[in-house]
Amino acid sequence: MLQHGVIVSYEAIRRWYATFGQAYANGPRGRRPRPGDKWRLDEVFVRINGGLKYQWRAGDQDGNVLAVLVQIRRDKAPPDASSAG
């Protein structure tokens, strides 16, 4: 604002936030697409900085990505109770 020659005080910013802040913050949340009722989980091996990583991605039937997780190692199955010492 200062580059355009408009001087704004801290009080003006505080009043703007008190009036419009919460509505402005709620805006992006309301525009997110609702996830579908059918989901899928993809496992992809990716190379990051020369190392192999595991990327898990959850998505719905419409192609919306719901969550992404990158791990250094793949989860292992729990140990079998009969092989315990």
C-alpha positions in Angstrom: 0.0 0.0 0.0 2.9 2.3 0.8 4.3 1.9 -2.7 1.1 3.3 -4.1 1.1 6.3 -1.8 -1.5 5.0 0.7 -0.6 5.3 4.3 -2.4 2.8 6.5 -2.3 2.8 10.3 -2.3 -0.2 12.6 -5.7 0.9 13.9 -7.2 0.9 10.3 -5.9 -2.7 9.9 -7.3 -3.7 13.2 -10.8 -2.3 12.4 -10.7 -3.9 8.9 -9.9 -7.3 10.6 -12.6 -6.9 13.2 -15.2 -6.1 10.5 -14.1 -8.5 7.6 -11.5 -10.8 9.0 -13.6 -13.8 10.0 -15.7 -13.8 6.9 -12.5 -13.5 4.8 -10.9 -16.5 6.7 -14.1 -18.6 6.3 -14.2 -18.1 2.5 -11.6 -20.7 1.3 -13.1 -23.4 3.6 -16.5 -23.1 2.0 -15.2 -23.5 -1.5 -13.5 -26.8 -1.0 -15.2 -29.6 -2.9 -17.0 -32.2 -0.8 -15.3 -35.6 -1.0 -17.2 -38.4 -2.8 -18.4 -41.5 -1.1 -15.9 -43.8 -2.9 -12.2 -43.3 -2.1 -9.0 -44.9 -3.4 -5.5 -45.1 -2.1 -2.5 -44.9 -4.5 1.1 -45.8 -3.6 3.8 -44.3 -5.7 7.6 -44.6 -5.4 9.2 -41.2 -5.9 12.8 -40.1 -6.0 13.5 -37.0 -3.9 17.0 -35.6 -3.6 18.3 -38.9 -5.0 16.6 -41.0 -2.4 13.6 -43.4 -2.9 10.5 -42.3 -0.9 7.0 -43.7 -0.7 4.1 -41.4 -1.5 0.6 -42.3 -0.4 -2.3 -40.4 -2.0 -6.0 -40.7 -1.1 -8.5 -39.5 -3.7 -12.2 -39.8 -4.4 -14.1 -40.9 -7.5 -14.1 -37.4 -8.9 -10.3 -37.0 -8.9 -10.1 -34.7 -5.8 -7.0 -35.3 -3.8 -8.0 -35.7 -0.1 -4.6 -36.4 1.5 -0.9 -36.9 0.6 1.7 -38.6 2.8 5.4 -39.0 2.0 7.4 -41.6 4.0 11.0 -42.6 4.0 10.2 -46.3 4.5 7.2 -48.4 3.8 5.1 -49.6 6.7 5.7 -53.3 7.5 3.2 -55.9 8.5 3.0 -56.6 12.3 5.2 -59.4 13.4 3.5 -62.9 13.5 2.8 -64.0 17.1 3.9 -67.6 16.4 7.4 -66.5 15.4 8.0 -64.5 18.6 10.8 -66.1 20.7 
